[in-house]
Amino acid sequence: MAFLVASEQIDGNVCYIRGEELHHLRTVLRRQTGDPVDIICRSGTRYDGTIRALERHEAEITLQNGRPHNVESPLDVTMACATSKGDILMESARMFCELGVTGIVAFDAHNSTVRYDQRRWERKQLKLQRIVEQSCKQNLRTCVPRIHCLHTFESLFTDSWQEHQKIIFHECATTPLAQIAIDPQQPILLLVGPEGGFSSEEIAMASRHGAAIASMGPRVLKVSTAHIAALVMVQHRFGDVGS
């Protein structure tokens, strides 16, 4: 597993690791002076590192063999997921990272079975952020997906999301993704509904705002399956999955 660091943590050929990352290096991985460490800078450079000093509050890593590192998807795609019962979104977040999302936003839909107040969502938001940060280390990604604040369905078609191309997968849709016109150079907002699906009013509103309504196929999928299937389909069609 690699350590993701900011440019500010590197001085010349030395990287400094502190805080939770230091705890993980020393206590969880049980690394010692002289051990190798894989270092990836968020600016897009990967290094072979060697621990030269391991102090109480700081580790010093000597860096060698810096080379370009970029595994990010060419697509700027944000997953918009309706609030659902259990830990469905928590479980999906790791796979979203593996598949290259740039952001995750939860929203209240008409058929959502769970409603969050602000305080409860903020706690969940922090957990999700930790999950994606940990996942990015395992996936060797340099860009950590952003976990957005809680939205309503309506707000996804206004405010800061207006410039996003929107795709909604719906069980009653008949248009396959292959027939959807998307500019892969522009940001995409991919919407997946709750257990009961989107209401007819929500689909009508999305259509009025120019969203593409696409089919996932003839079978009805569980929400957890739909989360991943939707992203895989879009990344395969427009991005780098399977390329």
GROMACS elastic network, one bead per residue, 0.5 to 0.9 nm:
[ bonds ]
;  ai    aj funct       b0    kb
    1    37     6  0.85478   500
    1    38     6  0.70791   500
    1   137     6  0.63097   500
    1   138     6  0.55119   500
    1   139     6  0.83913   500
    1   140     6  0.77887   500
    2    37     6  0.71602   500
    2    39     6  0.55796   500
    2    40     6  0.65812   500
    2   137     6  0.56202   500
    2   138     6  0.68534   500
    2   139     6  0.87074   500
    2   140     6  0.65076   500
    3    17     6  0.89987   500
    3    21     6  0.78251   500
    3    25     6  0.89353   500
    3    37     6  0.77251   500
    3    38     6  0.62676   500
    3    39     6  0.50007   500
    3    40     6  0.60537   500
    3    41     6  0.83156   500
    3   137     6  0.62455   500
    3   140     6  0.85118   500
    4    38     6  0.88644   500
    4    39     6  0.62319   500
    4    41     6  0.57693   500
    4    42     6  0.65336   500
    4   136     6  0.83037   500
    4   137     6  0.63889   500
    4   140     6  0.80291   500
    4   141     6  0.82241   500
    4   142     6  0.69659   500
    5     8     6  0.81290   500
    5     9     6  0.64013   500
    5    10     6  0.80938   500
    5    15     6  0.82659   500
    5    16     6  0.87545   500
    5    17     6  0.80323   500
    5    39     6  0.72137   500
    5    40     6  0.62657   500
    5    42     6  0.60869   500
    5    43     6  0.89249   500
    5   142     6  0.88108   500
    6     9     6  0.55348   500
    6    10     6  0.74696   500
    6    40     6  0.87082   500
    6    41     6  0.57135   500
    6    42     6  0.55490   500
    6    43     6  0.73772   500
    7    10     6  0.55580   500
    7    11     6  0.84085   500
    7    41     6  0.62724   500
    7    42     6  0.69070   500
    7    43     6  0.66826   500
    8    11     6  0.74806   500
    8    15     6  0.89366   500
    9    14     6  0.83575   500
    9    15     6  0.55749   500
    9    16     6  0.53444   500
    9    17     6  0.71756   500
    9    41     6  0.88620   500
   10    13     6  0.70336   500
   10    14     6  0.56938   500
   10    16     6  0.64559   500
   10    41     6  0.85358   500
   11    14     6  0.53567   500
   11    15     6  0.63518   500
   11    16     6  0.81468   500
   12    15     6  0.81027   500
   12    63     6  0.86207   500
   13    61     6  0.82978   500
   13    62     6  0.58860   500
   13    63     6  0.50246   500
   13    64     6  0.71562   500
   14    49     6  0.87387   500
   14    60     6  0.64901   500
   14    61     6  0.54562   500
   14    63     6  0.57115   500
   15    39     6  0.84777   500
   15    49     6  0.84465   500
   15    59     6  0.81076   500
   15    60     6  0.58311   500
   15    62     6  0.64759   500
   15    63     6  0.69483   500
   16    58     6  0.66091   500
   16    59     6  0.56776   500
   16    61     6  0.63235   500
   17    20     6  0.88629   500
   17    21     6  0.63971   500
   17    22     6  0.56501   500
   17    25     6  0.87766   500
   17    57     6  0.86198   500
   17    58     6  0.56967   500
   17    59     6  0.51176   500
   17    60     6  0.66752   500
   17    61     6  0.78145   500
   18    21     6  0.59055   500
   18    23     6  0.78422   500
   18    57     6  0.61481   500
   18    59     6  0.66337   500
   19    22     6  0.53385   500
   19    23     6  0.65345   500
   19    24     6  0.88721   500
   19    57     6  0.72478   500
   19    58     6  0.78047   500
   20    24     6  0.62019   500
   20    25     6  0.86023   500
   21    24     6  0.50178   500
   21    25     6  0.61035   500
   21    26     6  0.86223   500
   22    25     6  0.50242   500
   22    26     6  0.60995   500
   22    27     6  0.81686   500
   22    54     6  0.88772   500
   22    56     6  0.88341   500
   22    57     6  0.75664   500
   22    58     6  0.66490   500
   22    59     6  0.66621   500
   23    26     6  0.53430   500
   23    27     6  0.54575   500
   23    28     6  0.70131   500
   23    29     6  0.88448   500
   24    27     6  0.55409   500
   24    29     6  0.61671   500
   24    30     6  0.80720   500
   25    28     6  0.61245   500
   25    29     6  0.51946   500
   25    30     6  0.63236   500
   25    31     6  0.59391   500
   25    32     6  0.86949   500
   25    59     6  0.87216   500
   26    29     6  0.59260   500
   26    31     6  0.52884   500
   26    32     6  0.71081   500
   26    54     6  0.81180   500
   26    59     6  0.89344   500
   27    30     6  0.50715   500
   27    31     6  0.77847   500
   28    31     6  0.83191   500
   31    34     6  0.85237   500
   31    35     6  0.61734   500
   31    36     6  0.83341   500
   31    37     6  0.86041   500
   31    51     6  0.82693   500
   32    35     6  0.56489   500
   32    36     6  0.89663   500
   32    51     6  0.70182   500
   32    52     6  0.88930   500
   32    53     6  0.84968   500
   32    54     6  0.70780   500
   33    36     6  0.87951   500
   33    50     6  0.78098   500
   33    52     6  0.55600   500
   33    53     6  0.58494   500
   33    54     6  0.62149   500
   34    50     6  0.57978   500
   34    51     6  0.50458   500
   34    52     6  0.59673   500
   34    53     6  0.82378   500
   35    49     6  0.84302   500
   35    50     6  0.56679   500
   35    51     6  0.56150   500
   35    52     6  0.83882   500
   36    48     6  0.72559   500
   36    49     6  0.55933   500
   36    51     6  0.64605   500
   36    61     6  0.88775   500
   37    47     6  0.85916   500
   37    48     6  0.65182   500
   37    50     6  0.56583   500
   37    51     6  0.70057   500
   37    61     6  0.77631   500
   38    46     6  0.76262   500
   38    47     6  0.62998   500
   38    48     6  0.54253   500
   38    49     6  0.56896   500
   38    50     6  0.84010   500
   39    45     6  0.84667   500
   39    46     6  0.58461   500
   39    47     6  0.51392   500
   39    48     6  0.64257   500
   39    49     6  0.62232   500
   39    61     6  0.88251   500
   39    63     6  0.80288   500
   40    43     6  0.84402   500
   40    44     6  0.71715   500
   40    45     6  0.58598   500
   40    47     6  0.62336   500
   40    48     6  0.89314   500
   40    69     6  0.77670   500
   40   137     6  0.89308   500
   40   140     6  0.75997   500
   40   141     6  0.84701   500
   40   142     6  0.72035   500
   41    44     6  0.56797   500
   41    45     6  0.52560   500
   41    46     6  0.62412   500
   41    47     6  0.81178   500
   41    69     6  0.86657   500
   41   142     6  0.70183   500
   42    45     6  0.72164   500
   42   141     6  0.83271   500
   42   143     6  0.67331   500
   43    69     6  0.88118   500
   43   142     6  0.73611   500
   44    67     6  0.84387   500
   44    68     6  0.58900   500
   44    69     6  0.50171   500
   44    70     6  0.60914   500
   44   142     6  0.65967   500
   45    66     6  0.61168   500
   45    67     6  0.54357   500
   45    69     6  0.50641   500
   45    70     6  0.80723   500
   45   142     6  0.89878   500
   46    65     6  0.79228   500
   46    66     6  0.54938   500
   46    67     6  0.54478   500
   46    68     6  0.62613   500
   46    69     6  0.56574   500
   47    63     6  0.58680   500
   47    64     6  0.57097   500
   47    65     6  0.55982   500
   47    67     6  0.67561   500
   48    62     6  0.82854   500
   48    63     6  0.58330   500
   48    64     6  0.51991   500
   48    65     6  0.59633   500
   48    66     6  0.72283   500
   49    61     6  0.57826   500
   49    62     6  0.53826   500
   49    64     6  0.62106   500
   49    65     6  0.86935   500
   50    60     6  0.84690   500
   50    61     6  0.53558   500
   50    62     6  0.51751   500
   50    63     6  0.67350   500
   50    64     6  0.84061   500
   51    54     6  0.70363   500
   51    59     6  0.71452   500
   51    60     6  0.60036   500
   51    62     6  0.63175   500
   52    59     6  0.78210   500
   52    60     6  0.56917   500
   52    61     6  0.56716   500
   52    62     6  0.62814   500
   53    58     6  0.81890   500
   53    59     6  0.56719   500
   53    60     6  0.50417   500
   53    61     6  0.71800   500
   54    57     6  0.83307   500
   54    58     6  0.64013   500
   54    60     6  0.64639   500
   54    61     6  0.87814   500
   55    58     6  0.51801   500
   55    59     6  0.58332   500
   55    60     6  0.82893   500
   56    59     6  0.80571   500
   63    66     6  0.74874   500
   69   140     6  0.89717   500
   69   141     6  0.88705   500
   69   142     6  0.82786   500
   70    73     6  0.88257   500
   70   140     6  0.88742   500
   70   141     6  0.75622   500
   70   142     6  0.73871   500
   71   100     6  0.85908   500
   71   139     6  0.86926   500
   71   140     6  0.73898   500
   71   141     6  0.61358   500
   71   142     6  0.77607   500
   72    75     6  0.84428   500
   72   100     6  0.63213   500
   72   101     6  0.88096   500
   72   141     6  0.65122   500
   72   142     6  0.74092   500
   72   143     6  0.73751   500
   73    76     6  0.74146   500
   73    77     6  0.88792   500
   73    99     6  0.80623   500
   73   100     6  0.53851   500
   73   101     6  0.76398   500
   73   102     6  0.86375   500
   73   235     6  0.82435   500
   73   239     6  0.64764   500
   73   240     6  0.62098   500
   73   241     6  0.84607   500
   74   100     6  0.87930   500
   74   184     6  0.78748   500
   74   185     6  0.79836   500
   74   238     6  0.87359   500
   74   239     6  0.60164   500
   74   240     6  0.69957   500
   75   100     6  0.80696   500
   75   101     6  0.80198   500
   75   102     6  0.83706   500
   75   184     6  0.60887   500
   75   185     6  0.70109   500
   75   186     6  0.78572   500
   75   187     6  0.71350   500
   75   188     6  0.77652   500
   75   235     6  0.75211   500
   75   238     6  0.73617   500
   75   239     6  0.56006   500
   75   240     6  0.81488   500
   76   100     6  0.86599   500
   76   101     6  0.70559   500
   76   102     6  0.59294   500
   76   103     6  0.84991   500
   76   184     6  0.79992   500
   76   185     6  0.78711   500
   76   186     6  0.70448   500
   76   188     6  0.61453   500
   76   189     6  0.86468   500
   77   100     6  0.80263   500
   77   101     6  0.54191   500
   77   102     6  0.56874   500
   77   103     6  0.69526   500
   77   104     6  0.89645   500
   77   164     6  0.89129   500
   77   186     6  0.89726   500
   77   187     6  0.58783   500
   77   189     6  0.58701   500
   77   190     6  0.70406   500
   77   231     6  0.86918   500
   77   234     6  0.89321   500
   77   235     6  0.87870   500
   78   101     6  0.58305   500
   78   102     6  0.56009   500
   78   104     6  0.55126   500
   78   105     6  0.72619   500
   78   145     6  0.86104   500
   78   146     6  0.88703   500
   78   187     6  0.79041   500
   78   188     6  0.62702   500
   78   190     6  0.61730   500
   78   191     6  0.86779   500
   79    96     6  0.79656   500
   79   101     6  0.70111   500
   79   102     6  0.82423   500
   79   103     6  0.63080   500
   79   105     6  0.62016   500
   79   106     6  0.82781   500
   79   188     6  0.86158   500
   79   189     6  0.61653   500
   79   190     6  0.50747   500
   79   191     6  0.63503   500
   79   192     6  0.78395   500
   79   227     6  0.82537   500
   79   231     6  0.77747   500
   80   103     6  0.85182   500
   80   104     6  0.59934   500
   80   106     6  0.56169   500
   80   107     6  0.69872   500
   80   156     6  0.86395   500
   80   189     6  0.66128   500
   80   190     6  0.57085   500
   80   192     6  0.63213   500
   80   193     6  0.85511   500
   81    84     6  0.84247   500
   81    89     6  0.76657   500
   81   104     6  0.76474   500
   81   105     6  0.63348   500
   81   107     6  0.62457   500
   81   108     6  0.86880   500
   81   190     6  0.82708   500
   81   191     6  0.59889   500
   81   192     6  0.51109   500
   81   193     6  0.62656   500
   81   194     6  0.76031   500
   81   227     6  0.76115   500
   82   105     6  0.85793   500
   82   106     6  0.55744   500
   82   108     6  0.56772   500
   82   109     6  0.58381   500
   82   111     6  0.87752   500
   82   112     6  0.65900   500
   82   153     6  0.83028   500
   82   191     6  0.79054   500
   82   192     6  0.63897   500
   82   193     6  0.50401   500
   82   194     6  0.51120   500
   82   195     6  0.87698   500
   83    88     6  0.89199   500
   83    89     6  0.79411   500
   83   106     6  0.59738   500
   83   107     6  0.58693   500
   83   108     6  0.57038   500
   83   109     6  0.72671   500
   83   112     6  0.57930   500
   83   113     6  0.73289   500
   83   114     6  0.60125   500
   83   115     6  0.70688   500
   83   116     6  0.82592   500
   83   193     6  0.82305   500
   83   194     6  0.65133   500
   84    87     6  0.79301   500
   84    88     6  0.68144   500
   84    89     6  0.75802   500
   84   108     6  0.89382   500
   84   112     6  0.60660   500
   84   113     6  0.59405   500
   84   114     6  0.56164   500
   84   115     6  0.84624   500
   84   193     6  0.88943   500
   84   194     6  0.59040   500
   84   195     6  0.70662   500
   84   223     6  0.82641   500
   85    88     6  0.70147   500
   85    89     6  0.89831   500
   85   112     6  0.83716   500
   85   113     6  0.63214   500
   85   114     6  0.57744   500
   85   194     6  0.89984   500
   85   195     6  0.87470   500
   86    89     6  0.81896   500
   86    90     6  0.87521   500
   86   114     6  0.88889   500
   87    90     6  0.50984   500
   87    91     6  0.61993   500
   87    92     6  0.85975   500
   88    91     6  0.52429   500
   88    92     6  0.61424   500
   88    93     6  0.86202   500
   88   223     6  0.77925   500
   88   224     6  0.60244   500
   89    93     6  0.59405   500
   89   106     6  0.85467   500
   89   128     6  0.83805   500
   89   224     6  0.77982   500
   89   227     6  0.86115   500
   90    93     6  0.53202   500
   90    94     6  0.74376   500
   90   124     6  0.86666   500
   90   127     6  0.81132   500
   90   128     6  0.62999   500
   90   131     6  0.76709   500
   91    94     6  0.62860   500
   91    95     6  0.75646   500
   91   224     6  0.81671   500
   92    95     6  0.53658   500
   92    96     6  0.61131   500
   92    97     6  0.87921   500
   92   224     6  0.67944   500
   92   225     6  0.89537   500
   92   227     6  0.68847   500
   92   228     6  0.71422   500
   93    97     6  0.63568   500
   93    98     6  0.87828   500
   93   104     6  0.78999   500
   93   128     6  0.71180   500
   93   131     6  0.71370   500
   93   132     6  0.65192   500
   93   135     6  0.86456   500
   94    97     6  0.52454   500
   94    98     6  0.64710   500
   94    99     6  0.88417   500
   94   131     6  0.66366   500
   94   132     6  0.60698   500
   94   134     6  0.85696   500
   94   135     6  0.57803   500
   94   136     6  0.85162   500
   95    99     6  0.61622   500
   95   100     6  0.86681   500
   95   135     6  0.84088   500
   95   228     6  0.72139   500
   96    99     6  0.51433   500
   96   100     6  0.63637   500
   96   101     6  0.57413   500
   96   102     6  0.89073   500
   96   103     6  0.88975   500
   96   104     6  0.83915   500
   96   132     6  0.85288   500
   96   145     6  0.89924   500
   96   227     6  0.83805   500
   96   228     6  0.71838   500
   96   231     6  0.75515   500
   97   100     6  0.51903   500
   97   101     6  0.57226   500
   97   102     6  0.80433   500
   97   103     6  0.89420   500
   97   132     6  0.63736   500
   97   133     6  0.89481   500
   97   135     6  0.64796   500
   97   136     6  0.65540   500
   97   139     6  0.76587   500
   97   141     6  0.84664   500
   97   144     6  0.81112   500
   97   145     6  0.71571   500
   98   101     6  0.79451   500
   98   135     6  0.74168   500
   98   136     6  0.76336   500
   98   138     6  0.87423   500
   98   139     6  0.60919   500
   98   141     6  0.86501   500
   99   228     6  0.86493   500
   99   231     6  0.73261   500
   99   232     6  0.71405   500
   99   235     6  0.76282   500
   99   241     6  0.75197   500
  100   141     6  0.85063   500
  100   145     6  0.84711   500
  100   231     6  0.89367   500
  100   235     6  0.82454   500
  100   241     6  0.89880   500
  101   104     6  0.75512   500
  101   144     6  0.89476   500
  101   145     6  0.63990   500
  101   231     6  0.83045   500
  102   143     6  0.76048   500
  102   144     6  0.72503   500
  102   146     6  0.65102   500
  103   144     6  0.83256   500
  103   147     6  0.59064   500
  103   148     6  0.72356   500
  104   145     6  0.70026   500
  104   146     6  0.62935   500
  104   147     6  0.50687   500
  104   148     6  0.62044   500
  105   146     6  0.84427   500
  105   147     6  0.61435   500
  105   149     6  0.67491   500
  105   150     6  0.66704   500
  105   151     6  0.73785   500
  106   147     6  0.86503   500
  106   148     6  0.75034   500
  106   149     6  0.74637   500
  106   150     6  0.54373   500
  106   151     6  0.63017   500
  106   152     6  0.83791   500
  107   112     6  0.88545   500
  107   149     6  0.88295   500
  107   150     6  0.56446   500
  107   153     6  0.58174   500
  107   155     6  0.88390   500
  107   156     6  0.83039   500
  108   111     6  0.82316   500
  108   112     6  0.61126   500
  108   114     6  0.81521   500
  108   115     6  0.68649   500
  108   116     6  0.84033   500
  108   150     6  0.78432   500
  108   151     6  0.65236   500
  108   153     6  0.59981   500
  108   194     6  0.88502   500
  109   112     6  0.51050   500
  109   113     6  0.88296   500
  109   152     6  0.68755   500
  109   153     6  0.57073   500
  109   154     6  0.89318   500
  109   193     6  0.71606   500
  109   194     6  0.70684   500
  109   197     6  0.87188   500
  109   198     6  0.71321   500
  109   199     6  0.83064   500
  109   202     6  0.82603   500
  110   113     6  0.88048   500
  110   153     6  0.82637   500
  110   194     6  0.86725   500
  110   196     6  0.89210   500
  110   197     6  0.87850   500
  110   198     6  0.71074   500
  110   199     6  0.65437   500
  110   202     6  0.79106   500
  111   193     6  0.82736   500
  111   194     6  0.63207   500
  111   195     6  0.73579   500
  111   196     6  0.55649   500
  111   197     6  0.66868   500
  111   198     6  0.68235   500
  111   199     6  0.71354   500
  112   115     6  0.71602   500
  112   193     6  0.81534   500
  112   194     6  0.54753   500
  112   195     6  0.72142   500
  112   196     6  0.74146   500
  112   197     6  0.85377   500
  113   194     6  0.76932   500
  113   195     6  0.78225   500
  113   196     6  0.85816   500
  116   119     6  0.79830   500
  116   120     6  0.58997   500
  116   121     6  0.56106   500
  116   150     6  0.83138   500
  117   120     6  0.54672   500
  117   121     6  0.61620   500
  117   122     6  0.86492   500
  118   121     6  0.52240   500
  118   122     6  0.61218   500
  118   123     6  0.88346   500
  118   149     6  0.89547   500
  118   150     6  0.79008   500
  119   122     6  0.51664   500
  119   123     6  0.65486   500
  119   124     6  0.88929   500
  120   123     6  0.53663   500
  120   124     6  0.65284   500
  120   125     6  0.86824   500
  121   125     6  0.58964   500
  121   126     6  0.86154   500
  121   149     6  0.80059   500
  121   150     6  0.70179   500
  122   126     6  0.62866   500
  122   127     6  0.87405   500
  122   149     6  0.78105   500
  122   150     6  0.85893   500
  123   126     6  0.53256   500
  123   127     6  0.65261   500
  123   128     6  0.88053   500
  124   127     6  0.50686   500
  124   128     6  0.61504   500
  124   129     6  0.85963   500
  125   128     6  0.50658   500
  125   129     6  0.61563   500
  125   130     6  0.87214   500
  125   147     6  0.65288   500
  125   148     6  0.77971   500
  125   149     6  0.75421   500
  125   150     6  0.87323   500
  126   129     6  0.50727   500
  126   130     6  0.63492   500
  126   131     6  0.86849   500
  126   147     6  0.84067   500
  127   130     6  0.52034   500
  127   131     6  0.62547   500
  127   132     6  0.88431   500
  128   132     6  0.62858   500
  128   133     6  0.85791   500
  128   147     6  0.70022   500
  129   132     6  0.53215   500
  129   133     6  0.61473   500
  129   134     6  0.86315   500
  129   144     6  0.86663   500
  129   145     6  0.81286   500
  129   146     6  0.74270   500
  129   147     6  0.61295   500
  130   133     6  0.51246   500
  130   134     6  0.61587   500
  130   135     6  0.85192   500
  131   134     6  0.52692   500
  131   135     6  0.61038   500
  131   136     6  0.86480   500
  132   136     6  0.60262   500
  132   137     6  0.87429   500
  132   144     6  0.66791   500
  132   145     6  0.67115   500
  132   146     6  0.85609   500
  132   147     6  0.86956   500
  133   136     6  0.52291   500
  133   137     6  0.67181   500
  133   144     6  0.59983   500
  133   145     6  0.79486   500
  134   137     6  0.53966   500
  134   138     6  0.67897   500
  134   139     6  0.89036   500
  135   138     6  0.51671   500
  135   139     6  0.61177   500
  135   140     6  0.84494   500
  135   141     6  0.85288   500
  135   144     6  0.88479   500
  136   140     6  0.57418   500
  136   142     6  0.72304   500
  136   143     6  0.76404   500
  136   144     6  0.63364   500
  136   145     6  0.85780   500
  137   140     6  0.51090   500
  137   141     6  0.64760   500
  137   142     6  0.83042   500
  138   141     6  0.78857   500
  141   144     6  0.71748   500
  148   151     6  0.84361   500
  151   154     6  0.81046   500
  151   155     6  0.62175   500
  151   156     6  0.70099   500
  152   155     6  0.53048   500
  152   156     6  0.68961   500
  153   156     6  0.56004   500
  153   157     6  0.76936   500
  153   202     6  0.77928   500
  154   157     6  0.58141   500
  154   158     6  0.72681   500
  154   202     6  0.83390   500
  154   205     6  0.82752   500
  154   206     6  0.86899   500
  155   158     6  0.51510   500
  155   159     6  0.67854   500
  155   160     6  0.89135   500
  155   161     6  0.80436   500
  156   159     6  0.74303   500
  156   160     6  0.80811   500
  156   161     6  0.57402   500
  156   162     6  0.76024   500
  156   189     6  0.87761   500
  157   160     6  0.84954   500
  157   161     6  0.60381   500
  157   162     6  0.57000   500
  157   164     6  0.88177   500
  157   166     6  0.88292   500
  157   206     6  0.76447   500
  157   209     6  0.68724   500
  158   161     6  0.58293   500
  158   162     6  0.52358   500
  158   163     6  0.89947   500
  159   162     6  0.60758   500
  160   163     6  0.71951   500
  160   164     6  0.84551   500
  161   164     6  0.54271   500
  161   165     6  0.86387   500
  161   189     6  0.79002   500
  162   165     6  0.80778   500
  163   186     6  0.83471   500
  163   187     6  0.74356   500
  163   188     6  0.87073   500
  164   186     6  0.71593   500
  164   187     6  0.50803   500
  164   188     6  0.50927   500
  164   189     6  0.57677   500
  165   182     6  0.72991   500
  165   183     6  0.81434   500
  165   186     6  0.72620   500
  165   187     6  0.62428   500
  165   189     6  0.59361   500
  165   190     6  0.83381   500
  165   210     6  0.82392   500
  165   211     6  0.69924   500
  165   212     6  0.82887   500
  166   182     6  0.89973   500
  166   187     6  0.88316   500
  166   188     6  0.58338   500
  166   190     6  0.58743   500
  166   191     6  0.73060   500
  166   206     6  0.84986   500
  166   210     6  0.75756   500
  166   212     6  0.61767   500
  166   213     6  0.86406   500
  167   180     6  0.86761   500
  167   188     6  0.75855   500
  167   189     6  0.64830   500
  167   190     6  0.50471   500
  167   191     6  0.61630   500
  167   192     6  0.88686   500
  167   211     6  0.56771   500
  167   213     6  0.60031   500
  167   214     6  0.68503   500
  168   189     6  0.86615   500
  168   190     6  0.62063   500
  168   192     6  0.63841   500
  168   193     6  0.83133   500
  168   203     6  0.82945   500
  168   206     6  0.81692   500
  168   211     6  0.69092   500
  168   212     6  0.61413   500
  168   214     6  0.60009   500
  168   215     6  0.84910   500
  169   172     6  0.88877   500
  169   173     6  0.74215   500
  169   177     6  0.89651   500
  169   190     6  0.81596   500
  169   191     6  0.68637   500
  169   192     6  0.62384   500
  169   193     6  0.80194   500
  169   212     6  0.84445   500
  169   213     6  0.59031   500
  169   215     6  0.55535   500
  169   216     6  0.63130   500
  169   226     6  0.85158   500
  169   230     6  0.72474   500
  170   173     6  0.53596   500
  170   174     6  0.88039   500
  170   192     6  0.79896   500
  170   193     6  0.79747   500
  170   197     6  0.73123   500
  170   198     6  0.72444   500
  170   203     6  0.84156   500
  170   213     6  0.66096   500
  170   214     6  0.62339   500
  170   215     6  0.58029   500
  170   216     6  0.72221   500
  171   174     6  0.84052   500
  171   197     6  0.77442   500
  171   198     6  0.89771   500
  171   214     6  0.85248   500
  171   215     6  0.63204   500
  171   216     6  0.70358   500
  171   217     6  0.77696   500
  171   218     6  0.77614   500
  171   219     6  0.78351   500
  171   220     6  0.64206   500
  171   221     6  0.84815   500
  172   214     6  0.88367   500
  172   215     6  0.72534   500
  173   176     6  0.81172   500
  173   213     6  0.62774   500
  173   214     6  0.55963   500
  173   216     6  0.82015   500
  173   217     6  0.88205   500
  174   213     6  0.84080   500
  174   214     6  0.68103   500
  174   215     6  0.55646   500
  174   216     6  0.88831   500
  174   217     6  0.83574   500
  175   178     6  0.81986   500
  175   179     6  0.66006   500
  175   180     6  0.75576   500
  175   212     6  0.89614   500
  175   213     6  0.71460   500
  175   214     6  0.52009   500
  175   215     6  0.56257   500
  176   179     6  0.56794   500
  176   180     6  0.70878   500
  176   213     6  0.88784   500
  176   214     6  0.55814   500
  176   215     6  0.51329   500
  176   216     6  0.71444   500
  176   217     6  0.77079   500
  177   180     6  0.51583   500
  177   181     6  0.85217   500
  177   213     6  0.87912   500
  177   214     6  0.56888   500
  177   215     6  0.67096   500
  177   216     6  0.78262   500
  177   233     6  0.77547   500
  177   234     6  0.77984   500
  177   237     6  0.79270   500
  178   181     6  0.81315   500
  178   237     6  0.73136   500
  179   214     6  0.87351   500
  180   212     6  0.68587   500
  180   213     6  0.84984   500
  180   214     6  0.74656   500
  181   212     6  0.83932   500
  182   185     6  0.87569   500
  182   186     6  0.82653   500
  182   188     6  0.84321   500
  182   238     6  0.79975   500
  183   186     6  0.56657   500
  183   187     6  0.83215   500
  183   188     6  0.87209   500
  183   238     6  0.84595   500
  184   187     6  0.73802   500
  184   188     6  0.80036   500
  184   238     6  0.60431   500
  184   239     6  0.74656   500
  190   230     6  0.77507   500
  190   231     6  0.76967   500
  190   234     6  0.86151   500
  191   227     6  0.89234   500
  191   230     6  0.86618   500
  192   197     6  0.82315   500
  192   198     6  0.84197   500
  192   223     6  0.78430   500
  192   226     6  0.70732   500
  192   227     6  0.64914   500
  192   230     6  0.77319   500
  193   196     6  0.76014   500
  193   197     6  0.50293   500
  193   198     6  0.55074   500
  193   223     6  0.74592   500
  193   226     6  0.87289   500
  193   227     6  0.89647   500
  194   197     6  0.51149   500
  194   198     6  0.70322   500
  194   223     6  0.64542   500
  195   198     6  0.88142   500
  195   222     6  0.70673   500
  195   223     6  0.59332   500
  196   199     6  0.82519   500
  197   223     6  0.88343   500
  198   201     6  0.81085   500
  198   202     6  0.61005   500
  198   203     6  0.65884   500
  199   202     6  0.51796   500
  199   203     6  0.64141   500
  199   204     6  0.86715   500
  200   203     6  0.51228   500
  200   204     6  0.61163   500
  200   205     6  0.85921   500
  201   204     6  0.50667   500
  201   205     6  0.61289   500
  201   206     6  0.85763   500
  202   205     6  0.50837   500
  202   206     6  0.61022   500
  202   207     6  0.85702   500
  203   206     6  0.50837   500
  203   207     6  0.61550   500
  203   208     6  0.86723   500
  203   211     6  0.88460   500
  203   213     6  0.78282   500
  204   207     6  0.51348   500
  204   208     6  0.62942   500
  204   209     6  0.88125   500
  205   208     6  0.51248   500
  205   209     6  0.64538   500
  205   210     6  0.89058   500
  205   211     6  0.88046   500
  206   209     6  0.51824   500
  206   210     6  0.64878   500
  206   211     6  0.52632   500
  206   212     6  0.79934   500
  206   213     6  0.82391   500
  207   210     6  0.51103   500
  207   211     6  0.51272   500
  207   212     6  0.68697   500
  207   213     6  0.73483   500
  208   211     6  0.74344   500
  215   218     6  0.80529   500
  216   219     6  0.77735   500
  216   220     6  0.84751   500
  216   221     6  0.85710   500
  216   226     6  0.82088   500
  216   229     6  0.79123   500
  216   230     6  0.73920   500
  216   233     6  0.85773   500
  217   220     6  0.80516   500
  220   226     6  0.88858   500
  221   224     6  0.80837   500
  221   225     6  0.60124   500
  221   226     6  0.57415   500
  222   225     6  0.52171   500
  222   226     6  0.60685   500
  222   227     6  0.86674   500
  223   227     6  0.61381   500
  223   228     6  0.89244   500
  224   227     6  0.53421   500
  224   228     6  0.69324   500
  224   229     6  0.88166   500
  225   228     6  0.55820   500
  225   229     6  0.60040   500
  225   230     6  0.84677   500
  226   230     6  0.57685   500
  226   231     6  0.84688   500
  227   230     6  0.56232   500
  227   231     6  0.66591   500
  227   232     6  0.88885   500
  228   231     6  0.53132   500
  228   232     6  0.60810   500
  228   233     6  0.85300   500
  229   232     6  0.51632   500
  229   233     6  0.60481   500
  229   234     6  0.86476   500
  230   233     6  0.52665   500
  230   234     6  0.63413   500
  230   235     6  0.86550   500
  231   234     6  0.52082   500
  231   235     6  0.59926   500
  231   236     6  0.83536   500
  232   235     6  0.51596   500
  232   236     6  0.58713   500
  232   237     6  0.83790   500
  232   241     6  0.71225   500
  233   236     6  0.52101   500
  233   237     6  0.60314   500
  233   238     6  0.84847   500
  233   241     6  0.87333   500
  234   237     6  0.50905   500
  234   238     6  0.58205   500
  234   239     6  0.69149   500
  234   241     6  0.88147   500
  235   238     6  0.53567   500
  235   240     6  0.59518   500
  235   241     6  0.53992   500
  235   242     6  0.84384   500
  236   239     6  0.55845   500
  236   240     6  0.61537   500
  236   242     6  0.59901   500
  236   243     6  0.74842   500
  237   240     6  0.82563   500
  237   241     6  0.81817   500
  238   241     6  0.86458   500
  239   242     6  0.87187   500
  239   243     6  0.80389   500
  240   243     6  0.51363   500
